[in-house]
Amino acid sequence: MSEFYVKPGDRVTFAKTVGESDVYLFAGITGDLAVNHVNEQYMGQSKYGRRIAHGVLLVGFMSTCSTMMIDQCGGTSGDETPVSLGYDRIRFLGPVFIGDTVSLTYTIESVDPVKRQSLSNIEVKNQHGDLVAVARHILRWVKDKAETRAA
């Protein structure tokens, strides 16, 4: 296998306490004002007993991890630009409540130097160690234009 930016087993981690402001700002940006996220009284009567964070907010944190991996491997240097091809098999396995601290682990599973891409597994756990979300991420390095490199 030729030299590549990342290798199987490379890993980054990110942790964040999900605050009320995170949920409300995300709701405002996306327009997702579902009662699950913004109505404490309603959710108090639900199975969860309180508001839960948007699942897609966790996907945003997953994106943070991919950026961290790019920074760690120096993947923005040279004549290629790393881009996300997307997240597959995203599953929200448990609720994330306001005040929970989530820890994400982003691990390179495989590399395809011919396609110039990597496949990673992402796990999200809460402060109790419960797995609350998982996903797979595809990261590709795309060749820059020749005139861009010369400038």
N, CA, C and O atoms as a GROMACS GRO file, in nm:
protein
  604
    1MET      N    1   0.085  -0.119   0.000
    1MET     CA    2   0.000   0.000   0.000
    1MET      C    3   0.089   0.124   0.000
    1MET      O    4   0.185   0.133   0.077
    2SER      N    5   0.056   0.218  -0.086
    2SER     CA    6   0.137   0.341  -0.092
    2SER      C    7   0.106   0.431   0.026
    2SER      O    8   0.005   0.414   0.096
    3GLU      N    9   0.195   0.527   0.047
    3GLU     CA   10   0.179   0.624   0.156
    3GLU      C   11   0.050   0.703   0.135
    3GLU      O   12   0.021   0.746   0.024
    4PHE      N   13  -0.026   0.723   0.242
    4PHE     CA   14  -0.151   0.799   0.234
    4PHE      C   15  -0.160   0.886   0.359
    4PHE      O   16  -0.082   0.869   0.452
    5TYR      N   17  -0.254   0.975   0.360
    5TYR     CA   18  -0.268   1.070   0.471
    5TYR      C   19  -0.300   1.001   0.603
    5TYR      O   20  -0.247   1.039   0.708
    6VAL      N   21  -0.386   0.901   0.598
    6VAL     CA   22  -0.431   0.832   0.720
    6VAL      C   23  -0.408   0.682   0.702
    6VAL      O   24  -0.386   0.634   0.591
    7LYS      N   25  -0.414   0.611   0.814
    7LYS     CA   26  -0.402   0.465   0.809
    7LYS      C   27  -0.503   0.404   0.905
    7LYS      O   28  -0.546   0.469   1.001
    8PRO      N   29  -0.542   0.280   0.880
    8PRO     CA   30  -0.635   0.214   0.972
    8PRO      C   31  -0.585   0.222   1.116
    8PRO      O   32  -0.467   0.199   1.144
    9GLY      N   33  -0.675   0.254   1.204
    9GLY     CA   34  -0.641   0.266   1.345
    9GLY      C   35  -0.618   0.409   1.390
    9GLY      O   36  -0.624   0.438   1.510
   10ASP      N   37  -0.592   0.501   1.296
   10ASP     CA   38  -0.580   0.642   1.334
   10ASP      C   39  -0.711   0.686   1.400
   10ASP      O   40  -0.819   0.645   1.358
   11ARG      N   41  -0.699   0.770   1.502
   11ARG     CA   42  -0.817   0.802   1.583
   11ARG      C   43  -0.809   0.944   1.637
   11ARG      O   44  -0.702   0.995   1.670
   12VAL      N   45  -0.925   1.006   1.645
   12VAL     CA   46  -0.939   1.133   1.717
   12VAL      C   47  -1.061   1.123   1.808
   12VAL      O   48  -1.152   1.044   1.784
   13THR      N   49  -1.059   1.205   1.913
   13THR     CA   50  -1.174   1.209   2.004
   13THR      C   51  -1.214   1.354   2.027
   13THR      O   52  -1.131   1.445   2.018
   14PHE      N   53  -1.340   1.373   2.057
   14PHE     CA   54  -1.396   1.505   2.084
   14PHE      C   55  -1.503   1.487   2.190
   14PHE      O   56  -1.582   1.393   2.184
   15ALA      N   57  -1.506   1.577   2.288
   15ALA     CA   58  -1.609   1.570   2.392
   15ALA      C   59  -1.669   1.708   2.413
   15ALA      O   60  -1.601   1.810   2.403
   16LYS      N   61  -1.799   1.709   2.442
   16LYS     CA   62  -1.869   1.836   2.463
   16LYS      C   63  -1.991   1.812   2.550
   16LYS      O   64  -2.063   1.713   2.533
   17THR      N   65  -2.013   1.904   2.643
   17THR     CA   66  -2.137   1.904   2.719
   17THR      C   67  -2.241   1.979   2.637
   17THR      O   68  -2.219   2.093   2.596
   18VAL      N   69  -2.354   1.914   2.613
   18VAL     CA   70  -2.460   1.972   2.531
   18VAL      C   71  -2.540   2.069   2.619
   18VAL      O   72  -2.609   2.028   2.713
   19GLY      N   73  -2.529   2.197   2.588
   19GLY     CA   74  -2.598   2.299   2.665
   19GLY      C   75  -2.732   2.337   2.604
   19GLY      O   76  -2.761   2.306   2.489
   20GLU      N   77  -2.810   2.404   2.682
   20GLU     CA   78  -2.939   2.452   2.634
   20GLU      C   79  -2.921   2.546   2.516
   20GLU      O   80  -3.000   2.544   2.421
   21SER      N   81  -2.816   2.627   2.521
   21SER     CA   82  -2.792   2.719   2.408
   21SER      C   83  -2.760   2.642   2.281
   21SER      O   84  -2.799   2.685   2.172
   22ASP      N   85  -2.689   2.529   2.291
   22ASP     CA   86  -2.661   2.448   2.172
   22ASP      C   87  -2.791   2.403   2.106
   22ASP      O   88  -2.807   2.412   1.985
   23VAL      N   89  -2.884   2.356   2.188
   23VAL     CA   90  -3.011   2.305   2.136
   23VAL      C   91  -3.093   2.417   2.075
   23VAL      O   92  -3.148   2.401   1.966
   24TYR      N   93  -3.104   2.530   2.144
   24TYR     CA   94  -3.185   2.640   2.092
   24TYR      C   95  -3.123   2.707   1.969
   24TYR      O   96  -3.195   2.742   1.876
   25LEU      N   97  -2.992   2.724   1.967
   25LEU     CA   98  -2.928   2.781   1.849
   25LEU      C   99  -2.943   2.687   1.729
   25LEU      O  100  -2.969   2.732   1.618
   26PHE      N  101  -2.926   2.558   1.753
   26PHE     CA  102  -2.941   2.461   1.645
   26PHE      C  103  -3.086   2.460   1.596
   26PHE      O  104  -3.109   2.453   1.475
   27ALA      N  105  -3.181   2.466   1.687
   27ALA     CA  106  -3.323   2.471   1.648
   27ALA      C  107  -3.350   2.594   1.562
   27ALA      O  108  -3.422   2.586   1.462
   28GLY      N  109  -3.293   2.707   1.600
   28GLY     CA  110  -3.313   2.830   1.525
   28GLY      C  111  -3.250   2.825   1.387
   28GLY      O  112  -3.309   2.872   1.290
   29ILE      N  113  -3.130   2.770   1.379
   29ILE     CA  114  -3.060   2.761   1.251
   29ILE      C  115  -3.134   2.668   1.156
   29ILE      O  116  -3.149   2.699   1.037
   30THR      N  117  -3.179   2.555   1.206
   30THR     CA  118  -3.240   2.453   1.120
   30THR      C  119  -3.391   2.470   1.103
   30THR      O  120  -3.449   2.418   1.008
   31GLY      N  121  -3.453   2.542   1.195
   31GLY     CA  122  -3.600   2.552   1.194
   31GLY      C  123  -3.667   2.432   1.258
   31GLY      O  124  -3.790   2.422   1.256
   32ASP      N  125  -3.590   2.342   1.316
   32ASP     CA  126  -3.646   2.223   1.382
   32ASP      C  127  -3.681   2.259   1.526
   32ASP      O  128  -3.601   2.244   1.618
   33LEU      N  129  -3.803   2.308   1.543
   33LEU     CA  130  -3.852   2.348   1.675
   33LEU      C  131  -3.946   2.243   1.734
   33LEU      O  132  -4.040   2.277   1.805
   34ALA      N  133  -3.920   2.116   1.704
   34ALA     CA  134  -4.004   2.007   1.755
   34ALA      C  135  -4.010   2.012   1.907
   34ALA      O  136  -3.914   2.050   1.973
   35VAL      N  137  -4.124   1.973   1.960
   35VAL     CA  138  -4.144   1.975   2.105
   35VAL      C  139  -4.040   1.890   2.177
   35VAL      O  140  -4.007   1.917   2.292
   36ASN      N  141  -3.987   1.787   2.110
   36ASN     CA  142  -3.885   1.701   2.173
   36ASN      C  143  -3.766   1.783   2.221
   36ASN      O  144  -3.699   1.746   2.317
   37HIS      N  145  -3.740   1.894   2.151
   37HIS     CA  146  -3.620   1.972   2.177
   37HIS      C  147  -3.646   2.102   2.255
   37HIS      O  148  -3.556   2.150   2.324
   38VAL      N  149  -3.765   2.158   2.244
   38VAL     CA  150  -3.786   2.293   2.298
   38VAL      C  151  -3.901   2.305   2.398
   38VAL      O  152  -3.927   2.415   2.448
   39ASN      N  153  -3.971   2.197   2.430
   39ASN     CA  154  -4.085   2.207   2.521
   39ASN      C  155  -4.066   2.113   2.640
   39ASN      O  156  -4.098   1.994   2.634
   40GLU      N  157  -4.014   2.169   2.748
   40GLU     CA  158  -3.984   2.091   2.868
   40GLU      C  159  -4.110   2.030   2.929
   40GLU      O  160  -4.109   1.914   2.972
   41GLN      N  161  -4.218   2.106   2.932
   41GLN     CA  162  -4.343   2.056   2.992
   41GLN      C  163  -4.395   1.935   2.914
   41GLN      O  164  -4.431   1.833   2.973
   42TYR      N  165  -4.399   1.947   2.784
   42TYR     CA  166  -4.446   1.835   2.702
   42TYR      C  167  -4.357   1.713   2.723
   42TYR      O  168  -4.406   1.602   2.746
   43MET      N  169  -4.227   1.732   2.714
   43MET     CA  170  -4.134   1.619   2.726
   43MET      C  171  -4.132   1.561   2.866
   43MET      O  172  -4.097   1.444   2.885
   44GLY      N  173  -4.169   1.642   2.966
   44GLY     CA  174  -4.179   1.592   3.102
   44GLY      C  175  -4.280   1.480   3.116
   44GLY      O  176  -4.270   1.396   3.205
   45GLN      N  177  -4.377   1.479   3.027
   45GLN     CA  178  -4.481   1.376   3.028
   45GLN      C  179  -4.445   1.257   2.939
   45GLN      O  180  -4.518   1.158   2.934
   46SER      N  181  -4.335   1.266   2.869
   46SER     CA  182  -4.295   1.161   2.776
   46SER      C  183  -4.215   1.052   2.846
   46SER      O  184  -4.182   1.064   2.964
   47LYS      N  185  -4.184   0.949   2.774
   47LYS     CA  186  -4.098   0.841   2.823
   47LYS      C  187  -3.963   0.894   2.869
   47LYS      O  188  -3.903   0.840   2.962
   48TYR      N  189  -3.913   1.002   2.804
   48TYR     CA  190  -3.780   1.054   2.833
   48TYR      C  191  -3.777   1.143   2.956
   48TYR      O  192  -3.674   1.155   3.021
   49GLY      N  193  -3.890   1.205   2.988
   49GLY     CA  194  -3.900   1.286   3.109
   49GLY      C  195  -3.842   1.426   3.098
   49GLY      O  196  -3.858   1.507   3.189
   50ARG      N  197  -3.777   1.456   2.988
   50ARG     CA  198  -3.720   1.589   2.965
   50ARG      C  199  -3.680   1.603   2.819
   50ARG      O  200  -3.689   1.507   2.742
   51ARG      N  201  -3.637   1.723   2.781
   51ARG     CA  202  -3.601   1.749   2.642
   51ARG      C  203  -3.477   1.671   2.600
   51ARG      O  204  -3.389   1.640   2.681
   52ILE      N  205  -3.473   1.641   2.470
   52ILE     CA  206  -3.358   1.573   2.413
   52ILE      C  207  -3.297   1.658   2.302
   52ILE      O  208  -3.366   1.736   2.236
   53ALA      N  209  -3.168   1.643   2.285
   53ALA     CA  210  -3.097   1.717   2.180
   53ALA      C  211  -3.132   1.658   2.043
   53ALA      O  212  -3.169   1.541   2.032
   54HIS      N  213  -3.119   1.739   1.942
   54HIS     CA  214  -3.138   1.695   1.804
   54HIS      C  215  -3.034   1.588   1.770
   54HIS      O  216  -2.916   1.604   1.801
   55GLY      N  217  -3.078   1.480   1.707
   55GLY     CA  218  -2.982   1.380   1.662
   55GLY      C  219  -2.884   1.438   1.562
   55GLY      O  220  -2.766   1.402   1.562
   56VAL      N  221  -2.933   1.528   1.478
   56VAL     CA  222  -2.846   1.585   1.375
   56VAL      C  223  -2.741   1.678   1.437
   56VAL      O  224  -2.638   1.703   1.375
   57LEU      N  225  -2.765   1.728   1.556
   57LEU     CA  226  -2.661   1.804   1.626
   57LEU      C  227  -2.541   1.712   1.650
   57LEU      O  228  -2.426   1.756   1.640
   58LEU      N  229  -2.567   1.586   1.681
   58LEU     CA  230  -2.458   1.489   1.700
   58LEU      C  231  -2.382   1.468   1.569
   58LEU      O  232  -2.260   1.449   1.571
   59VAL      N  233  -2.453   1.470   1.457
   59VAL     CA  234  -2.385   1.457   1.327
   59VAL      C  235  -2.291   1.577   1.307
   59VAL      O  236  -2.183   1.562   1.251
   60GLY      N  237  -2.332   1.693   1.353
   60GLY     CA  238  -2.243   1.809   1.348
   60GLY      C  239  -2.116   1.785   1.427
   60GLY      O  240  -2.007   1.823   1.384
   61PHE      N  241  -2.129   1.722   1.544
   61PHE     CA  242  -2.010   1.689   1.623
   61PHE      C  243  -1.924   1.585   1.550
   61PHE      O  244  -1.802   1.587   1.560
   62MET      N  245  -1.990   1.493   1.477
   62MET     CA  246  -1.915   1.396   1.396
   62MET      C  247  -1.830   1.468   1.291
   62MET      O  248  -1.716   1.430   1.265
   63SER      N  249  -1.887   1.572   1.233
   63SER     CA  250  -1.814   1.653   1.135
   63SER      C  251  -1.693   1.719   1.200
   63SER      O  252  -1.587   1.730   1.138
   64THR      N  253  -1.708   1.763   1.323
   64THR     CA  254  -1.595   1.819   1.397
   64THR      C  255  -1.481   1.717   1.403
   64THR      O  256  -1.364   1.752   1.386
   65CYS      N  257  -1.517   1.592   1.428
   65CYS     CA  258  -1.414   1.486   1.435
   65CYS      C  259  -1.344   1.466   1.302
   65CYS      O  260  -1.222   1.448   1.298
   66SER      N  261  -1.419   1.470   1.192
   66SER     CA  262  -1.352   1.451   1.062
   66SER      C  263  -1.256   1.566   1.035
   66SER      O  264  -1.148   1.546   0.980
   67THR      N  265  -1.294   1.687   1.074
   67THR     CA  266  -1.204   1.802   1.059
   67THR      C  267  -1.080   1.784   1.146
   67THR      O  268  -0.969   1.816   1.104
   68MET      N  269  -1.099   1.734   1.266
   68MET     CA  270  -0.985   1.707   1.354
   68MET      C  271  -0.891   1.604   1.292
   68MET      O  272  -0.769   1.616   1.302
   69MET      N  273  -0.948   1.502   1.228
   69MET     CA  274  -0.864   1.400   1.163
   69MET      C  275  -0.784   1.462   1.049
   69MET      O  276  -0.666   1.433   1.032
   70ILE      N  277  -0.849   1.547   0.971
   70ILE     CA  278  -0.779   1.614   0.860
   70ILE      C  279  -0.664   1.698   0.915
   70ILE      O  280  -0.554   1.696   0.861
   71ASP      N  281  -0.691   1.772   1.023
   71ASP     CA  282  -0.585   1.854   1.084
   71ASP      C  283  -0.472   1.768   1.137
   71ASP      O  284  -0.354   1.802   1.121
   72GLN      N  285  -0.507   1.657   1.201
   72GLN     CA  286  -0.406   1.569   1.261
   72GLN      C  287  -0.313   1.509   1.156
   72GLN      O  288  -0.194   1.493   1.181
   73CYS      N  289  -0.367   1.476   1.040
   73CYS     CA  290  -0.284   1.409   0.939
   73CYS      C  291  -0.224   1.505   0.838
   73CYS      O  292  -0.155   1.462   0.746
   74GLY      N  293  -0.248   1.636   0.854
   74GLY     CA  294  -0.195   1.733   0.760
   74GLY      C  295  -0.259   1.719   0.623
   74GLY      O  296  -0.196   1.748   0.522
   75GLY      N  297  -0.382   1.676   0.620
   75GLY     CA  298  -0.451   1.646   0.495
   75GLY      C  299  -0.491   1.764   0.410
   75GLY      O  300  -0.544   1.745   0.301
   76THR      N  301  -0.467   1.886   0.456
   76THR     CA  302  -0.500   2.003   0.373
   76THR      C  303  -0.376   2.057   0.301
   76THR      O  304  -0.383   2.161   0.235
   77SER      N  305  -0.265   1.988   0.315
   77SER     CA  306  -0.144   2.033   0.245
   77SER      C  307  -0.129   1.955   0.115
   77SER      O  308  -0.199   1.856   0.093
   78GLY      N  309  -0.040   1.999   0.032
   78GLY     CA  310  -0.016   1.928  -0.093
   78GLY      C  311  -0.110   1.974  -0.202
   78GLY      O  312  -0.153   2.089  -0.204
   79ASP      N  313  -0.143   1.883  -0.292
   79ASP     CA  314  -0.223   1.919  -0.408
   79ASP      C  315  -0.362   1.855  -0.406
   79ASP      O  316  -0.425   1.839  -0.511
   80GLU      N  317  -0.409   1.819  -0.287
   80GLU     CA  318  -0.541   1.759  -0.273
   80GLU      C  319  -0.619   1.829  -0.163
   80GLU      O  320  -0.561   1.882  -0.068
   81THR      N  321  -0.751   1.829  -0.178
   81THR     CA  322  -0.839   1.887  -0.077
   81THR      C  323  -0.930   1.777  -0.022
   81THR      O  324  -1.000   1.711  -0.099
   82PRO      N  325  -0.930   1.756   0.110
   82PRO     CA  326  -1.018   1.654   0.167
   82PRO      C  327  -1.162   1.706   0.174
   82PRO      O  328  -1.187   1.819   0.213
   83VAL      N  329  -1.256   1.620   0.135
   83VAL     CA  330  -1.398   1.653   0.140
   83VAL      C  331  -1.475   1.533   0.195
   83VAL      O  332  -1.436   1.418   0.176
   84SER      N  333  -1.584   1.563   0.262
   84SER     CA  334  -1.671   1.458   0.313
   84SER      C  335  -1.762   1.408   0.201
   84SER      O  336  -1.826   1.488   0.132
   85LEU      N  337  -1.766   1.277   0.184
   85LEU     CA  338  -1.861   1.218   0.089
   85LEU      C  339  -1.989   1.177   0.160
   85LEU      O  340  -2.085   1.135   0.095
   86GLY      N  341  -1.990   1.188   0.292
   86GLY     CA  342  -2.114   1.163   0.364
   86GLY      C  343  -2.100   1.065   0.478
   86GLY      O  344  -1.995   1.005   0.501
   87TYR      N  345  -2.211   1.054   0.548
   87TYR     CA  346  -2.221   0.967   0.665
   87TYR      C  347  -2.321   0.857   0.632
   87TYR      O  348  -2.432   0.886   0.585
   88ASP      N  349  -2.284   0.733   0.655
   88ASP     CA  350  -2.369   0.619   0.629
   88ASP      C  351  -2.403   0.550   0.760
   88ASP      O  352  -2.332   0.562   0.861
   89ARG      N  353  -2.513   0.478   0.755
   89ARG     CA  354  -2.552   0.392   0.868
   89ARG      C  355  -2.556   0.469   0.999
   89ARG      O  356  -2.514   0.418   1.103
   90ILE      N  357  -2.607   0.591   0.995
   90ILE     CA  358  -2.624   0.671   1.117
   90ILE      C  359  -2.738   0.610   1.198
   90ILE      O  360  -2.846   0.585   1.146
   91ARG      N  361  -2.712   0.587   1.324
   91ARG     CA  362  -2.815   0.536   1.414
   91ARG      C  363  -2.809   0.614   1.544
   91ARG      O  364  -2.702   0.635   1.602
   92PHE      N  365  -2.926   0.656   1.589
   92PHE     CA  366  -2.938   0.721   1.720
   92PHE      C  367  -2.992   0.615   1.815
   92PHE      O  368  -3.108   0.577   1.807
   93LEU      N  369  -2.907   0.568   1.904
   93LEU     CA  370  -2.936   0.452   1.987
   93LEU      C  371  -2.994   0.486   2.123
   93LEU      O  372  -3.051   0.400   2.190
   94GLY      N  373  -2.979   0.611   2.164
   94GLY     CA  374  -3.030   0.654   2.293
   94GLY      C  375  -3.039   0.804   2.297
   94GLY      O  376  -2.978   0.873   2.215
   95PRO      N  377  -3.115   0.856   2.391
   95PRO     CA  378  -3.132   1.002   2.398
   95PRO      C  379  -3.008   1.072   2.450
   95PRO      O  380  -2.930   1.017   2.528
   96VAL      N  381  -2.991   1.195   2.404
   96VAL     CA  382  -2.891   1.286   2.460
   96VAL      C  383  -2.969   1.402   2.519
   96VAL      O  384  -3.041   1.472   2.448
   97PHE      N  385  -2.955   1.420   2.649
   97PHE     CA  386  -3.029   1.523   2.721
   97PHE      C  387  -2.945   1.650   2.734
   97PHE      O  388  -2.822   1.645   2.729
   98ILE      N  389  -3.011   1.760   2.750
   98ILE     CA  390  -2.941   1.885   2.780
   98ILE      C  391  -2.865   1.864   2.910
   98ILE      O  392  -2.922   1.820   3.010
   99GLY      N  393  -2.737   1.895   2.908
   99GLY     CA  394  -2.651   1.873   3.024
   99GLY      C  395  -2.566   1.747   3.013
   99GLY      O  396  -2.471   1.731   3.090
  100ASP      N  397  -2.598   1.658   2.920
  100ASP     CA  398  -2.515   1.539   2.899
  100ASP      C  399  -2.383   1.580   2.834
  100ASP      O  400  -2.377   1.675   2.756
  101THR      N  401  -2.279   1.507   2.866
  101THR     CA  402  -2.152   1.523   2.799
  101THR      C  403  -2.134   1.406   2.705
  101THR      O  404  -2.134   1.290   2.746
  102VAL      N  405  -2.120   1.437   2.577
  102VAL     CA  406  -2.099   1.332   2.478
  102VAL      C  407  -1.952   1.327   2.440
  102VAL      O  408  -1.886   1.430   2.429
  103SER      N  409  -1.903   1.205   2.421
  103SER     CA  410  -1.766   1.182   2.377
  103SER      C  411  -1.771   1.104   2.248
  103SER      O  412  -1.832   0.998   2.240
  104LEU      N  413  -1.707   1.158   2.147
  104LEU     CA  414  -1.705   1.095   2.016
  104LEU      C  415  -1.568   1.038   1.987
  104LEU      O  416  -1.466   1.100   2.017
  105THR      N  417  -1.565   0.921   1.928
  105THR     CA  418  -1.442   0.858   1.883
  105THR      C  419  -1.456   0.830   1.734
  105THR      O  420  -1.548   0.761   1.691
  106TYR      N  421  -1.364   0.885   1.657
  106TYR     CA  422  -1.362   0.873   1.512
  106TYR      C  423  -1.239   0.791   1.477
  106TYR      O  424  -1.126   0.835   1.501
  107THR      N  425  -1.259   0.671   1.422
  107THR     CA  426  -1.149   0.579   1.396
  107THR      C  427  -1.146   0.539   1.248
  107THR      O  428  -1.246   0.494   1.193
  108ILE      N  429  -1.029   0.556   1.185
  108ILE     CA  430  -1.012   0.513   1.047
  108ILE      C  431  -1.018   0.360   1.045
  108ILE      O  432  -0.941   0.292   1.112
  109GLU      N  433  -1.112   0.308   0.965
  109GLU     CA  434  -1.126   0.162   0.953
  109GLU      C  435  -1.048   0.109   0.834
  109GLU      O  436  -0.979   0.007   0.844
  110SER      N  437  -1.059   0.179   0.721
  110SER     CA  438  -0.989   0.132   0.601
  110SER      C  439  -0.953   0.251   0.513
  110SER      O  440  -1.010   0.360   0.522
  111VAL      N  441  -0.855   0.225   0.426
  111VAL     CA  442  -0.805   0.328   0.335
  111VAL      C  443  -0.801   0.267   0.195
  111VAL      O  444  -0.760   0.152   0.176
  112ASP      N  445  -0.844   0.346   0.098
  112ASP     CA  446  -0.832   0.305  -0.043
  112ASP      C  447  -0.751   0.413  -0.114
  112ASP      O  448  -0.806   0.514  -0.157
  113PRO      N  449  -0.618   0.392  -0.126
  113PRO     CA  450  -0.533   0.495  -0.188
  113PRO      C  451  -0.564   0.518  -0.335
  113PRO      O  452  -0.535   0.626  -0.387
  114VAL      N  453  -0.622   0.420  -0.403
  114VAL     CA  454  -0.658   0.438  -0.544
  114VAL      C  455  -0.776   0.534  -0.556
  114VAL      O  456  -0.774   0.626  -0.638
  115LYS      N  457  -0.877   0.514  -0.473
  115LYS     CA  458  -0.992   0.605  -0.472
  115LYS      C  459  -0.962   0.734  -0.396
  115LYS      O  460  -1.039   0.829  -0.402
  116ARG      N  461  -0.848   0.736  -0.324
  116ARG     CA  462  -0.806   0.852  -0.244
  116ARG      C  463  -0.907   0.878  -0.133
  116ARG      O  464  -0.945   0.993  -0.110
  117GLN      N  465  -0.949   0.772  -0.064
  117GLN     CA  466  -1.049   0.793   0.041
  117GLN      C  467  -1.027   0.699   0.158
  117GLN      O  468  -0.958   0.598   0.150
  118SER      N  469  -1.091   0.738   0.268
  118SER     CA  470  -1.089   0.655   0.389
  118SER      C  471  -1.232   0.634   0.436
  118SER      O  472  -1.322   0.713   0.407
  119LEU      N  473  -1.251   0.525   0.509
  119LEU     CA  474  -1.378   0.492   0.571
  119LEU      C  475  -1.354   0.485   0.721
  119LEU      O  476  -1.263   0.417   0.767
  120SER      N  477  -1.438   0.556   0.796
  120SER     CA  478  -1.419   0.563   0.941
  120SER      C  479  -1.545   0.522   1.015
  120SER      O  480  -1.657   0.539   0.965
  121ASN      N  481  -1.525   0.467   1.134
  121ASN     CA  482  -1.636   0.439   1.225
  121ASN      C  483  -1.639   0.548   1.332
  121ASN      O  484  -1.536   0.594   1.380
  122ILE      N  485  -1.761   0.588   1.367
  122ILE     CA  486  -1.779   0.691   1.469
  122ILE      C  487  -1.870   0.636   1.578
  122ILE      O  488  -1.975   0.579   1.550
  123GLU      N  489  -1.826   0.653   1.702
  123GLU     CA  490  -1.909   0.616   1.817
  123GLU      C  491  -1.929   0.738   1.904
  123GLU      O  492  -1.836   0.817   1.926
  124VAL      N  493  -2.051   0.753   1.953
  124VAL     CA  494  -2.085   0.863   2.044
  124VAL      C  495  -2.136   0.800   2.173
  124VAL      O  496  -2.231   0.722   2.172
  125LYS      N  497  -2.071   0.834   2.284
  125LYS     CA  498  -2.113   0.784   2.415
  125LYS      C  499  -2.145   0.901   2.506
  125LYS      O  500  -2.088   1.009   2.492
  126ASN      N  501  -2.238   0.878   2.599
  126ASN     CA  502  -2.267   0.981   2.699
  126ASN      C  503  -2.173   0.963   2.819
  126ASN      O  504  -2.088   0.875   2.820
  127GLN      N  505  -2.192   1.049   2.918
  127GLN     CA  506  -2.103   1.049   3.034
  127GLN      C  507  -2.113   0.920   3.117
  127GLN      O  508  -2.027   0.895   3.202
  128HIS      N  509  -2.216   0.839   3.092
  128HIS     CA  510  -2.230   0.712   3.163
  128HIS      C  511  -2.167   0.596   3.086
  128HIS      O  512  -2.167   0.482   3.131
  129GLY      N  513  -2.112   0.627   2.968
  129GLY     CA  514  -2.052   0.524   2.884
  129GLY      C  515  -2.152   0.455   2.794
  129GLY      O  516  -2.118   0.358   2.726
  130ASP      N  517  -2.277   0.503   2.791
  130ASP     CA  518  -2.379   0.444   2.704
  130ASP      C  519  -2.357   0.489   2.560
  130ASP      O  520  -2.337   0.607   2.534
  131LEU      N  521  -2.362   0.395   2.469
  131LEU     CA  522  -2.351   0.426   2.327
  131LEU      C  523  -2.483   0.488   2.283
  131LEU      O  524  -2.587   0.423   2.288
  132VAL      N  525  -2.478   0.615   2.240
  132VAL     CA  526  -2.600   0.687   2.203
  132VAL      C  527  -2.614   0.710   2.053
  132VAL      O  528  -2.723   0.742   2.006
  133ALA      N  529  -2.504   0.695   1.977
  133ALA     CA  530  -2.511   0.711   1.832
  133ALA      C  531  -2.388   0.646   1.768
  133ALA      O  532  -2.282   0.635   1.830
  134VAL      N  533  -2.406   0.602   1.643
  134VAL     CA  534  -2.297   0.548   1.564
  134VAL      C  535  -2.315   0.593   1.420
  134VAL      O  536  -2.424   0.631   1.378
  135ALA      N  537  -2.205   0.590   1.345
  135ALA     CA  538  -2.211   0.623   1.202
  135ALA      C  539  -2.082   0.576   1.137
  135ALA      O  540  -1.984   0.540   1.203
  136ARG      N  541  -2.085   0.577   1.004
  136ARG     CA  542  -1.965   0.555   0.923
  136ARG      C  543  -1.947   0.680   0.838
  136ARG      O  544  -2.044   0.741   0.794
  137HIS      N  545  -1.822   0.716   0.816
  137HIS     CA  546  -1.793   0.838   0.740
  137HIS      C  547  -1.696   0.808   0.628
  137HIS      O  548  -1.600   0.733   0.645
  138ILE      N  549  -1.722   0.868   0.512
  138ILE     CA  550  -1.633   0.855   0.398
  138ILE      C  551  -1.566   0.990   0.374
  138ILE      O  552  -1.634   1.092   0.357
  139LEU      N  553  -1.435   0.989   0.372
  139LEU     CA  554  -1.356   1.109   0.349
  139LEU      C  555  -1.272   1.086   0.224
  139LEU      O  556  -1.202   0.986   0.213
  140ARG      N  557  -1.280   1.180   0.130
  140ARG     CA  558  -1.206   1.166   0.004
  140ARG      C  559  -1.114   1.286  -0.015
  140ARG      O  560  -1.149   1.400   0.017
  141TRP      N  561  -0.995   1.258  -0.069
  141TRP     CA  562  -0.901   1.363  -0.106
  141TRP      C  563  -0.912   1.384  -0.257
  141TRP      O  564  -0.888   1.292  -0.335
  142VAL      N  565  -0.949   1.505  -0.297
  142VAL     CA  566  -0.974   1.540  -0.437
  142VAL      C  567  -0.859   1.624  -0.488
  142VAL      O  568  -0.817   1.719  -0.422
  143LYS      N  569  -0.807   1.587  -0.605
  143LYS     CA  570  -0.696   1.663  -0.667
  143LYS      C  571  -0.738   1.806  -0.693
  143LYS      O  572  -0.849   1.830  -0.742
  144ASP      N  573  -0.650   1.901  -0.661
  144ASP     CA  574  -0.674   2.042  -0.692
  144ASP      C  575  -0.648   2.066  -0.839
  144ASP      O  576  -0.583   1.986  -0.906
  145LYS      N  577  -0.699   2.178  -0.891
  145LYS     CA  578  -0.670   2.219  -1.028
  145LYS      C  579  -0.523   2.254  -1.037
  145LYS      O  580  -0.464   2.306  -0.942
  146ALA      N  581  -0.465   2.227  -1.151
  146ALA     CA  582  -0.322   2.256  -1.171
  146ALA      C  583  -0.293   2.405  -1.158
  146ALA      O  584  -0.192   2.443  -1.098
  147GLU      N  585  -0.382   2.492  -1.212
  147GLU     CA  586  -0.356   2.635  -1.204
  147GLU      C  587  -0.369   2.688  -1.062
  147GLU      O  588  -0.311   2.791  -1.029
  148THR      N  589  -0.446   2.618  -0.977
  148THR     CA  590  -0.458   2.659  -0.838
  148THR      C  591  -0.326   2.635  -0.764
  148THR      O  592  -0.284   2.716  -0.682
  149ARG      N  593  -0.260   2.524  -0.795
  149ARG     CA  594  -0.132   2.492  -0.730
  149ARG      C  595  -0.023   2.590  -0.774
  149ARG      O  596   0.065   2.625  -0.695
  150ALA      N  597  -0.027   2.633  -0.898
  150ALA     CA  598   0.078   2.720  -0.951
  150ALA      C  599   0.068   2.862  -0.896
  150ALA      O  600   0.168   2.935  -0.896
  151ALA      N  601  -0.049   2.902  -0.851
  151ALA     CA  602  -0.069   3.041  -0.805
  151ALA      C  603  -0.003   3.069  -0.674
  151ALA      O  604  -0.012   3.181  -0.624
   0.00000   0.00000   0.00000
